[in-house]
Amino acid sequence: IHESILENILLFKSEIENKYLNNNIYLKNSYNSLLITYEENINPKSKISELKNIYIKIGSTQKKDFNKWEIPVCYDIELGHDLNYLEKSLSIKKEEIVSLHSSKDYRVYNIGFLPGFLYLGGLDKKIHHPRKEKPVLNVPKGAVGIGGSQTGIYPNNSPGGWYIIGNSPINLFNINKTSPCFIKPGDKVKFSPISLKEHELIKIQVESNIYKPVKTQIND
């Protein structure tokens, strides 16, 4: 997991998208690879040569513009179900766990295993923690968790094995939108601590379709 590798992959992805704008191809990046799926029969050898030439040229390409998103998170123990456990396991006070977690800018490396699930790199080493040995069956929508060296947000109710330290009231994935997930790989995320009362208020704003996430454009 490294930002320079991700940046290289995303530049490569962008160049392919520009070149094959009218072609039926599917591109999906991961931490250190790019999946390219063609919806037609192709000559693999000719495509590999073509893709190599595209990749060679990306060194001179300008950096991509990304967005930095401010995501509200309530770290109250009522929603951060595993904070007490992590306090004991890490020998760090809950308040410090929250402070360390909310002080970082996180890079979005990948989106999956659920649609809209953000895999975020940049977690402070002091709060790295292995995933649960036995996943729980129902992690609530919006749950913010720690898994290994990463942090992430569950976009919907689902099984999961990360330790939950808070909850965000916003929607990360909406299938009815033109772009269902507004946050993209390469973007950054900053968590903004909120109270339980603020969590409920933002939840109402989201349900009323009047909440707008705060974003700034970055180029780094």
URRASUL-V311799 format. One line per field, one symbol per residue. phi: phi as a letter, one per 30 degrees, with the letter a starting at -180 (. if undefined). burial: + if it has 16 or more other ideal C-beta (glycine too) atoms within 10 Angstrom, else -. A space follows every 50 residues. Layout:
BEGIN
phi = ???
burial = ???
END
This chain:
BEGIN
phi = .addddedddddeddddddceccdbbcbdbdbabdccccadbcedddddd dddddddddcdddddbcccccdbcceedccecddddeddchbdeddeddd dccccccdcabldcejdccccjdeedcdaedddbdddbddeidcbcbicb babddbdadabcddcabcdcdcbbdddececdccejdcbbdcdbdedded ddedddddicdbddbbdbbb
burial = -----++++++++-++------------+----+---------------- +---+--+-------++++-++++++--+++++--+---+---+--++-+ ++-+-++++++--+-++++++++---+-+--+------+-+++++++--+ ++++++-+-+-++++++++++++-------+++-+++++-+--+----+- -++--+----+---------
END
